Amino acid sequence: MVAGALSATGSATAQTLKPVKLAYCSQILCGVPYEVARSAGYWKNQGLDVELIYTRGGSAAMQALVGGAVDYAATALDVAIQAYSKGADIKRFAVTGRLPLFALVTTPKAADKIKTVKDLEGKTVGVSALGNADHALMLFLLKQANADVNSVQFATLGVNLLEAVRRGDVDAGLVQEPALSILQQAGARVIVNAMDSDDANKFLGGTYEFMGVAVRGKEFEQRREDMTKLVKGLADALKGLRTLSGEQLVSSFPKEMTTGLDTKQLGDILVRYRNSLYPETVGINADAAKRVANSLTVGGLIKADTNIGGLHDTSIAGG
């Protein structure tokens, strides 16, 4: 349990906790609110025993939800919109991230040659997978820069792009932290840091709904009580994570997820970005959601006439 966090003692006993399975992409910045809610006992205070299922990317988490393997999936909105547009029966009811958790960086050896998004014409950019949130964001940035999207090659490298970018296997990549800090130390150039509020305003037009929780649509009403409890736990976590030290934030994660990392650096990173990345409430921001849908349209990942009006439901967390 995170030091100084609330205890679940007296709120619910192990015998009365309801088991819940929630999948997410297993990326550290994505998972902070969820890991704090779990480790600090916020969900237990609501009577839930939430098991976090770690998947390789948001698309895999969504597939687990649609396939019935988990009760809920926490993914980037990009993933949810694309799944919904293809007929997935899902409802998104809470938000835990308000900026993309990516930065577009060059390799160290390309730092002097690539200075803008448009300079990526004719180059190779590393992403986790085609159709994932980082790929969608990159397509949007290229379109906004009036770059020739067709001249850019995408290399799918999985969730860990660090070594490929550091070695120069690609010309640039969409990375998260702590890969961003490590690459900066190695001499890489940051072209766009979407985790920074100023860059988000400049390149994206403002907040850009990112991580959020979805449920299977046909189960929405029968799960309403549990969803309300899940949301309350996340709301407490969003408040609590703003008061925790870097060491406490890092310790909220399973040790397997932080093994081999510089935990002091990671703690500093989490403290540095928490106010920009994580919203104060779990309510859905309609304007931020529209920016994501627009980016997918501009990037050609969904059709311009795609209707996503039924994807969001604000009756649980508001909006």
ZASE-529451 format. One record per residue: x, z, y of N, C-alpha, C in turn. Coordinates in steps of 0.05 Angstrom, whole numbers, padded with zeros to 5 digits, always signed. Last residue first. Example, Ala and Ser with C-alpha at 12.3 -4.5 7.8 and 13.67 -1.06 7.14 Angstrom:
<atoms>
+00257+00142-00045+00273+00143-00021+00258+00157+00001;+00264+00156-00114+00246+00156-00090+00264+00156-00066;
</atoms>
This chain:
<atoms>
-00401-00345+00300-00386-00368+00309-00393-00375+00338;-00408-00304+00240-00413-00312+00268-00397-00336+00275;-00403-00291+00187-00382-00281+00206-00388-00288+00235;-00453-00308+00165-00438-00286+00154-00419-00274+00175;-00474-00352+00190-00491-00329+00187-00477-00305+00175;-00448-00400+00198-00440-00378+00215-00457-00353+00211;-00421-00448+00159-00444-00430+00160-00435-00405+00176;-00400-00516+00154-00397-00490+00165-00423-00474+00164;-00420-00564+00130-00397-00550+00119-00396-00521+00128;-00460-00595+00153-00468-00575+00133-00445-00559+00121;-00434-00630+00187-00451-00610+00198-00459-00588+00179;-00402-00672+00179-00394-00647+00166-00410-00624+00177;-00406-00739+00168-00422-00717+00178-00414-00691+00163;-00367-00793+00188-00370-00771+00169-00385-00748+00181;-00356-00837+00219-00384-00828+00218-00389-00806+00197;-00302-00846+00212-00311-00836+00238-00340-00826+00237;-00277-00821+00149-00289-00841+00165-00301-00829+00191;-00213-00789+00142-00242-00789+00138-00253-00811+00156;-00162-00806+00151-00166-00791+00127-00196-00787+00121;-00144-00829+00199-00155-00846+00178-00161-00832+00152;-00128-00799+00242-00108-00805+00221-00118-00822+00199;-00177-00794+00268-00155-00810+00281-00134-00817+00260;-00202-00761+00231-00213-00787+00237-00191-00805+00249;-00170-00716+00234-00173-00730+00208-00184-00758+00212;-00177-00701+00287-00150-00709+00278-00151-00724+00251;-00231-00688+00287-00222-00711+00303-00195-00720+00293;-00229-00642+00256-00245-00665+00246-00236-00690+00261;-00199-00610+00291-00189-00616+00264-00203-00641+00254;-00232-00605+00335-00206-00618+00338-00194-00626+00311;-00276-00578+00313-00279-00606+00321-00252-00620+00325;-00254-00527+00308-00261-00542+00284-00264-00572+00290;-00250-00512+00361-00226-00514+00345-00231-00530+00320;-00305-00511+00374-00287-00530+00388-00261-00534+00372;-00325-00470+00341-00335-00497+00338-00316-00518+00351;-00297-00422+00305-00295-00433+00331-00302-00463+00330;-00325-00370+00266-00317-00399+00267-00318-00408+00296;-00298-00303+00263-00319-00323+00269-00308-00351+00272;-00262-00263+00255-00264-00283+00233-00285-00304+00239;-00220-00247+00312-00244-00244+00295-00245-00266+00274;-00172-00259+00333-00180-00231+00334-00205-00226+00317;-00131-00304+00292-00152-00298+00312-00159-00268+00312;-00063-00318+00287-00086-00305+00275-00106-00297+00296;-00022-00343+00318-00032-00355+00293-00059-00344+00284;-00008-00312+00362-00016-00339+00366-00030-00351+00341;+00004-00262+00341-00016-00264+00362-00026-00292+00367;+00045-00273+00302+00018-00263+00294-00003-00266+00316;+00097-00290+00313+00076-00309+00313+00047-00298+00309;+00131-00244+00312+00133-00264+00334+00108-00281+00336;+00120-00219+00264+00113-00205+00288+00112-00225+00312;+00141-00258+00229+00112-00251+00227+00103-00237+00253;+00195-00257+00244+00179-00282+00247+00149-00275+00247;+00211-00206+00229+00212-00214+00258+00195-00238+00263;+00204-00211+00174+00189-00192+00189+00188-00198+00218;+00244-00249+00163+00216-00255+00157+00198-00236+00173;+00290-00221+00175+00283-00245+00190+00254-00251+00187;+00286-00181+00136+00287-00174+00164+00279-00197+00182;+00288-00211+00089+00263-00197+00096+00263-00188+00125;+00308-00269+00071+00318-00249+00089+00294-00234+00100;+00289-00280+00002+00287-00285+00031+00300-00263+00047;+00292-00264-00050+00311-00284-00041+00310-00291-00011;+00224-00250-00055+00250-00248-00068+00268-00271-00058;+00173-00254-00037+00194-00251-00017+00222-00248-00028;+00141-00259-00081+00138-00279-00060+00160-00277-00039;+00151-00215-00112+00158-00241-00123+00157-00263-00101;+00128-00172-00086+00157-00176-00084+00166-00204-00093;+00068-00188-00051+00082-00182-00076+00111-00188-00074;+00064-00163+00017+00065-00185-00002+00076-00175-00029;+00071-00121+00050+00043-00126+00040+00043-00147+00019;+00122-00121+00068+00117-00105+00044+00088-00108+00034;+00117-00151+00115+00131-00162+00092+00124-00147+00066;+00090-00113+00147+00078-00138+00141+00091-00151+00116;+00129-00072+00150+00103-00067+00137+00089-00093+00130;+00169-00098+00178+00175-00088+00151+00149-00083+00136;+00144-00108+00227+00152-00130+00210+00157-00122+00182;+00089-00061+00234+00116-00070+00239+00122-00094+00221;+00021-00070+00255+00041-00064+00234+00068-00074+00243;-00018-00086+00290-00005-00060+00295+00017-00054+00276;-00040-00132+00272-00028-00132+00299-00013-00106+00305;-00064-00122+00224-00038-00135+00223-00024-00136+00251;-00114-00099+00239-00092-00082+00229-00065-00095+00230;-00146-00143+00252-00140-00122+00272-00115-00106+00264;-00146-00170+00205-00137-00184+00229-00131-00164+00251;-00168-00130+00171-00140-00139+00167-00129-00153+00192;-00220-00128+00188-00203-00104+00191-00174-00111+00189;-00235-00179+00172-00236-00172+00201-00219-00147+00206;-00230-00175+00117-00212-00193+00132-00212-00186+00161;-00272-00139+00107-00245-00132+00100-00224-00149+00115;-00315-00169+00125-00309-00144+00138-00280-00135+00132;-00314-00211+00087-00308-00216+00115-00301-00191+00131;-00328-00184+00041-00303-00198+00042-00294-00202+00071;-00380-00167+00055-00359-00147+00050-00331-00160+00052;-00404-00217+00058-00404-00199+00081-00383-00178+00079;-00398-00233+00006-00385-00248+00027-00383-00231+00052;-00432-00198-00021-00404-00197-00026-00388-00211-00004;-00482-00216+00000-00473-00188+00004-00443-00185+00000;-00482-00272-00016-00483-00264+00012-00473-00235+00016;-00486-00295-00065-00461-00281-00059-00461-00269-00030;-00534-00320-00065-00530-00299-00085-00505-00283-00079;-00525-00359-00025-00544-00338-00021-00540-00314-00040;-00483-00392-00048-00481-00379-00022-00500-00355-00019;-00480-00423-00091-00478-00394-00096-00479-00378-00070;-00480-00475-00076-00503-00466-00092-00503-00436-00097;-00429-00479-00050-00454-00479-00035-00478-00468-00050;-00375-00438-00062-00392-00459-00072-00420-00457-00060;-00339-00421-00002-00352-00413-00027-00368-00437-00037;-00280-00411+00038-00303-00426+00029-00313-00416+00003;-00244-00388+00095-00253-00383+00067-00279-00399+00062;-00185-00414+00129-00212-00402+00128-00221-00401+00099;-00133-00436+00172-00142-00423+00148-00170-00411+00150;-00151-00469+00227-00134-00473+00204-00145-00459+00179;-00171-00501+00286-00178-00483+00264-00162-00489+00239;-00135-00498+00339-00140-00518+00318-00145-00503+00293;-00133-00493+00411-00133-00481+00384-00144-00501+00364;-00108-00553+00445-00118-00525+00444-00117-00514+00415;-00088-00603+00442-00110-00599+00460-00121-00571+00459;-00043-00616+00414-00068-00615+00399-00092-00611+00417;+00001-00616+00449-00001-00638+00429-00029-00639+00415;-00008-00574+00486+00004-00599+00494-00003-00622+00475;-00028-00531+00456-00043-00541+00479-00034-00569+00487;+00014-00526+00420-00012-00532+00410-00030-00543+00432;+00056-00511+00454+00057-00537+00440+00030-00545+00429;+00036-00461+00469+00041-00481+00489+00042-00509+00476;+00032-00432+00420+00008-00438+00436+00013-00460+00456;+00063-00452+00361+00067-00442+00388+00044-00451+00405;+00056-00478+00315+00051-00450+00314+00054-00437+00342;+00073-00529+00322+00044-00525+00325+00036-00495+00323;+00124-00554+00352+00119-00529+00338+00089-00522+00342;+00156-00615+00349+00130-00602+00355+00128-00576+00339;+00212-00618+00343+00198-00637+00359+00171-00626+00368;+00271-00584+00337+00242-00580+00335+00228-00600+00354;+00328-00605+00303+00313-00606+00328+00283-00602+00322;+00377-00566+00267+00355-00584+00268+00341-00583+00295;+00419-00530+00260+00422-00551+00280+00399-00571+00281;+00413-00486+00229+00430-00507+00218+00433-00530+00237;+00375-00457+00257+00403-00446+00256+00423-00467+00246;+00332-00490+00245+00341-00488+00272+00370-00477+00273;+00327-00478+00190+00335-00505+00198+00345-00505+00227;+00310-00424+00193+00335-00431+00179+00345-00459+00187;+00262-00429+00221+00284-00414+00233+00311-00421+00219;+00232-00460+00183+00237-00469+00211+00261-00455+00223;+00229-00429+00137+00244-00453+00137+00251-00463+00165;+00197-00383+00134+00221-00382+00150+00239-00407+00150;+00151-00427+00168+00171-00406+00170+00173-00393+00142;+00144-00496+00148+00134-00470+00157+00157-00451+00161;+00150-00566+00166+00158-00542+00152+00144-00517+00164;+00151-00632+00159+00133-00611+00168+00139-00586+00153;+00212-00668+00175+00192-00656+00157+00174-00637+00171;+00257-00725+00175+00244-00702+00188+00223-00691+00168;+00284-00758+00140+00293-00757+00168+00281-00733+00183;+00306-00733+00076+00286-00746+00093+00297-00745+00122;+00351-00710+00058+00338-00729+00040+00316-00745+00054;+00380-00673+00086+00377-00699+00098+00366-00720+00079;+00385-00620+00071+00405-00639+00060+00403-00667+00073;+00341-00599+00099+00368-00590+00106+00389-00609+00095;+00299-00624+00073+00304-00629+00101+00332-00621+00109;+00305-00603+00021+00305-00632+00025+00310-00640+00054;+00301-00548+00030+00327-00560+00021+00328-00590+00025;+00246-00542+00051+00271-00533+00064+00295-00548+00055;+00197-00552+00030+00212-00575+00040+00240-00568+00050;+00155-00531-00015+00181-00522-00005+00198-00546+00004;+00110-00555-00036+00106-00535-00015+00133-00525-00003;+00124-00625-00044+00114-00600-00052+00114-00580-00029;+00139-00674-00022+00161-00656-00032+00151-00629-00042;+00130-00740-00010+00116-00716-00019+00135-00698-00033;+00146-00776+00046+00157-00767+00020+00143-00741+00013;+00123-00832+00080+00119-00804+00074+00130-00797+00047;+00147-00875+00131+00145-00869+00103+00141-00840+00099;+00121-00913+00184+00131-00887+00175+00126-00883+00146;+00095-00958+00198+00124-00960+00194+00137-00934+00184;+00043-00945+00206+00050-00960+00181+00080-00962+00177;+00042-00923+00257+00040-00905+00233+00049-00919+00208;+00076-00931+00311+00067-00949+00289+00066-00932+00263;+00051-00886+00362+00072-00896+00344+00059-00914+00322;+00023-00859+00401+00022-00889+00400+00044-00900+00383;+00019-00806+00395+00043-00816+00408+00045-00846+00409;-00027-00801+00367-00027-00791+00394-00003-00801+00410;-00009-00819+00317-00029-00834+00332-00029-00827+00361;+00026-00777+00304+00036-00805+00306+00017-00822+00323;-00009-00734+00301+00013-00734+00321+00024-00762+00325;-00040-00750+00257-00052-00746+00283-00031-00747+00305;-00003-00750+00216-00017-00775+00223-00029-00773+00251;+00010-00695+00215+00030-00715+00222+00017-00742+00230;-00038-00672+00198-00028-00665+00225-00007-00686+00234;-00041-00692+00147-00062-00699+00166-00052-00694+00195;+00004-00668+00124+00002-00698+00126-00018-00706+00147;-00011-00615+00127+00013-00624+00141+00013-00654+00144;-00057-00612+00094-00059-00606+00123-00035-00617+00138;-00057-00668+00048-00055-00640+00055-00055-00637+00085;-00053-00723+00042-00080-00711+00045-00080-00682+00051;+00004-00718+00002-00013-00736+00017-00041-00724+00018;+00042-00658+00008+00027-00677-00008+00010-00694+00010;+00081-00638+00044+00077-00625+00018+00063-00644-00001;+00128-00686+00072+00103-00670+00073+00099-00658+00045;+00179-00717+00110+00172-00701+00086+00146-00685+00091;+00187-00783+00132+00178-00755+00139+00169-00741+00114;+00230-00833+00150+00217-00820+00128+00212-00791+00135;+00222-00886+00201+00235-00863+00188+00218-00852+00165;+00195-00922+00232+00215-00932+00214+00230-00911+00198;+00185-00875+00282+00179-00902+00273+00202-00912+00255;+00201-00829+00306+00198-00828+00277+00190-00855+00265;+00197-00831+00360+00223-00838+00348+00223-00838+00318;+00149-00808+00371+00150-00838+00369+00177-00847+00357;+00162-00755+00376+00146-00763+00353+00149-00793+00349;+00232-00749+00396+00203-00749+00401+00188-00758+00376;+00283-00751+00378+00277-00731+00398+00247-00728+00404;+00332-00769+00336+00303-00766+00336+00295-00744+00355;+00387-00764+00344+00374-00790+00344+00344-00789+00346;+00404-00712+00339+00411-00727+00364+00398-00754+00366;+00385-00697+00289+00376-00683+00313+00382-00698+00338;+00401-00713+00240+00385-00732+00256+00376-00721+00282;+00426-00671+00215+00443-00695+00222+00427-00715+00239;+00384-00634+00207+00406-00628+00226+00422-00653+00234;+00321-00668+00210+00343-00658+00195+00366-00651+00214;+00269-00646+00255+00287-00666+00244+00307-00652+00224;+00203-00619+00248+00232-00616+00254+00247-00639+00242;+00143-00593+00264+00156-00619+00258+00185-00617+00267;+00114-00537+00235+00130-00548+00257+00142-00574+00247;+00052-00504+00218+00074-00523+00213+00089-00529+00239;+00001-00481+00212+00025-00465+00207+00049-00482+00202;-00044-00493+00265-00031-00503+00241-00005-00487+00237;-00084-00437+00288-00064-00458+00293-00053-00468+00267;-00117-00398+00270-00127-00415+00292-00106-00435+00301;-00144-00366+00212-00121-00379+00225-00131-00398+00247;-00189-00348+00187-00167-00329+00190-00142-00341+00204;-00260-00352+00184-00234-00364+00193-00213-00342+00196;-00316-00364+00141-00299-00346+00157-00272-00360+00162;-00345-00402+00113-00360-00381+00127-00343-00362+00142;-00363-00464+00085-00341-00449+00097-00353-00428+00116;-00387-00486+00024-00394-00476+00050-00370-00459+00060;-00392-00544-00019-00378-00520-00009-00390-00512+00018;-00393-00590-00061-00414-00572-00052-00401-00545-00044;-00361-00651-00046-00358-00623-00056-00379-00606-00044;-00361-00702-00025-00384-00693-00040-00382-00665-00052;-00322-00717+00008-00323-00731-00018-00344-00720-00036;-00327-00683+00050-00333-00711+00055-00335-00728+00030;-00307-00636+00026-00335-00638+00033-00344-00667+00037;-00252-00649+00024-00267-00643-00001-00297-00647+00004;-00241-00654+00079-00238-00677+00061-00253-00673+00035;-00253-00602+00097-00268-00625+00107-00265-00649+00088;-00216-00571+00068-00244-00567+00064-00260-00591+00074;-00167-00590+00089-00173-00593+00060-00203-00590+00055;-00172-00576+00143-00168-00604+00135-00176-00609+00106;-00173-00521+00143-00198-00535+00147-00196-00564+00139;-00134-00492+00090-00136-00504+00116-00162-00519+00119;-00167-00441+00049-00151-00465+00053-00151-00473+00083;-00187-00399+00001-00178-00399+00029-00159-00422+00032;-00243-00396-00040-00217-00409-00035-00211-00408-00005;-00277-00356-00090-00273-00366-00063-00246-00379-00061;-00278-00350-00145-00302-00346-00130-00301-00357-00102;-00248-00398-00192-00247-00375-00173-00274-00373-00159;-00262-00440-00224-00242-00422-00234-00240-00397-00217;-00297-00481-00209-00308-00457-00219-00288-00436-00229;-00280-00527-00184-00281-00527-00213-00291-00502-00225;-00279-00512-00131-00299-00532-00139-00302-00532-00169;-00235-00475-00134-00262-00467-00126-00283-00486-00136;-00193-00507-00150-00200-00484-00167-00228-00474-00160;-00191-00543-00109-00198-00553-00135-00206-00530-00153;-00172-00509-00069-00199-00520-00067-00208-00531-00094;-00121-00499-00088-00139-00477-00085-00168-00487-00083;-00100-00551-00085-00103-00538-00112-00122-00514-00110;-00099-00557-00030-00116-00575-00047-00120-00563-00074;-00061-00520-00013-00089-00516-00007-00108-00533-00024;-00008-00503-00060-00021-00518-00039-00050-00514-00036;-00009-00478-00117+00011-00495-00104-00003-00514-00084;-00038-00412-00113-00037-00440-00122-00016-00455-00106;-00053-00348-00133-00034-00364-00118-00032-00392-00129;-00107-00308-00122-00096-00328-00141-00079-00347-00125;-00120-00240-00114-00111-00265-00101-00098-00283-00122;-00175-00203-00127-00151-00214-00140-00144-00240-00126;-00207-00150-00100-00201-00178-00096-00174-00185-00109;-00255-00110-00109-00229-00112-00122-00221-00141-00121;-00296-00079-00060-00287-00103-00074-00259-00100-00085;-00314-00040-00026-00324-00040-00053-00316-00065-00069;-00291-00036+00022-00316-00050+00022-00328-00051-00006;-00243-00013+00011-00261+00002+00027-00289-00010+00028;-00220-00057-00014-00229-00034-00031-00248-00017-00015;-00206-00086+00031-00227-00096+00014-00237-00074-00005;-00166-00052+00053-00190-00059+00069-00212-00070+00052;-00119-00037+00029-00143-00026+00019-00168-00032+00035;-00072-00061+00040-00079-00039+00057-00105-00026+00048;-00070-00104+00005-00051-00083+00002-00058-00058+00017;-00114-00138+00022-00111-00128-00005-00094-00103-00006;-00105-00147+00076-00131-00137+00068-00130-00125+00040;-00053-00168+00073-00058-00142+00087-00085-00130+00078;-00064-00215+00047-00046-00196+00034-00049-00168+00047;-00096-00240+00084-00107-00235+00057-00090-00214+00043;-00065-00247+00130-00090-00232+00132-00100-00223+00104;-00020-00278+00106-00017-00251+00118-00043-00236+00119;-00020-00329+00083-00031-00307+00068-00031-00280+00082;+00004-00368+00114-00024-00370+00108-00036-00344+00098;+00056-00350+00113+00042-00348+00138+00012-00351+00134;+00069-00360+00057+00069-00333+00069+00053-00331+00095;+00029-00395+00011+00048-00396+00033+00046-00370+00049;-00011-00396-00027+00013-00380-00033+00035-00383-00012;-00061-00418-00019-00039-00436-00024-00012-00422-00030;-00111-00379-00055-00099-00391-00031-00073-00404-00038;-00172-00355-00085-00147-00372-00086-00137-00379-00059;-00200-00298-00108-00197-00314-00084-00171-00329-00086;-00246-00263-00146-00222-00280-00147-00222-00299-00123;-00268-00196-00154-00271-00222-00140-00245-00237-00142;-00302-00140-00181-00280-00159-00182-00287-00186-00169;-00323-00084-00146-00332-00109-00158-00309-00129-00158;-00313-00016-00161-00304-00040-00147-00314-00065-00161;-00325+00030-00190-00347+00017-00176-00339-00009-00161;-00278+00049-00211-00300+00043-00229-00323+00027-00216;-00245+00060-00168-00238+00037-00185-00261+00028-00203;-00290+00077-00114-00272+00083-00136-00267+00058-00152;-00292+00077-00044-00301+00064-00069-00281+00071-00091;-00279+00115-00007-00297+00093+00000-00309+00080-00025;-00244+00151-00028-00268+00162-00016-00288+00140-00009;-00188+00111-00016-00198+00135-00028-00223+00145-00013;-00164+00070+00010-00191+00064-00001-00203+00089-00013;-00130+00083+00071-00133+00086+00042-00161+00080+00034;-00100+00042+00121-00122+00059+00112-00122+00060+00082;-00029+00046+00132-00054+00032+00130-00075+00051+00119;+00021+00070+00130+00005+00075+00154-00023+00062+00153;+00049+00019+00091+00052+00045+00103+00035+00048+00128;+00009-00015+00045+00025-00017+00070+00025+00011+00083;+00017+00000-00024+00000+00000+00000+00017+00000+00025;
</atoms>
